[in-house]
Amino acid sequence: MGTRGGVVLGTMLLLAGLFTMVACAGASSGSGENPASPPSPDAASAPVGASSASASPARAADESPVLSDTGLGELRLGVSLKQAKALGLVGERTEESPDETCEQYTGAKGSGVHYLYFTDDQLIIIDVTQAAKLDTGLAIGSTYTQLHNAYGDQIGNDTGPGRIYVTAPGAPVKAEYRVALDSDTAFPDSKITEITLQTVDSGCYE
């Protein structure tokens, strides 16, 4: 074989070797693992160990309307009828209103108010339902013993059949609680049936 033939043969062998190397490299790269796919948005947003179900909400706090010496929340003794209505706690005027100077209104549904009395456009009486409670935690259904333990010396001597008066020293005007019982005489287990915050000598009843 001449020199020219040897050169051609060598060139062909060299090219064959290069093609083999390229093919091997391609096969090697194709056999590798695919890079990890990014996590889905749902998976990324879920906290580790979190259940698919929502956590149970905490027990709701007691949201009962609270009657204190000053009134029922923002419904305070001495406010005008317009101010009371703006709070959304006043219902309709009743036919039981004693006269023009002492107007009786029902409480709005779910407000904890039973009746309201106004004199000279000032709130003087707040009578609550069993949905409300006193700031001492007592409510309609509590016993006389619980009332006595909570108020002690604030319980006045001026009582009537089935009712007790408790002073309200924190009121903006001279006021008291009128507490009705389920018995004419106050026994330890007598139950409270009515709770009213009123100005002293309101004159609307009794």
Order of alpha helices (4+ residues) and beta strands (2+ residues): alpha-alpha-beta-beta-beta-alpha-beta-beta-beta-beta-beta-alpha-beta-beta-beta
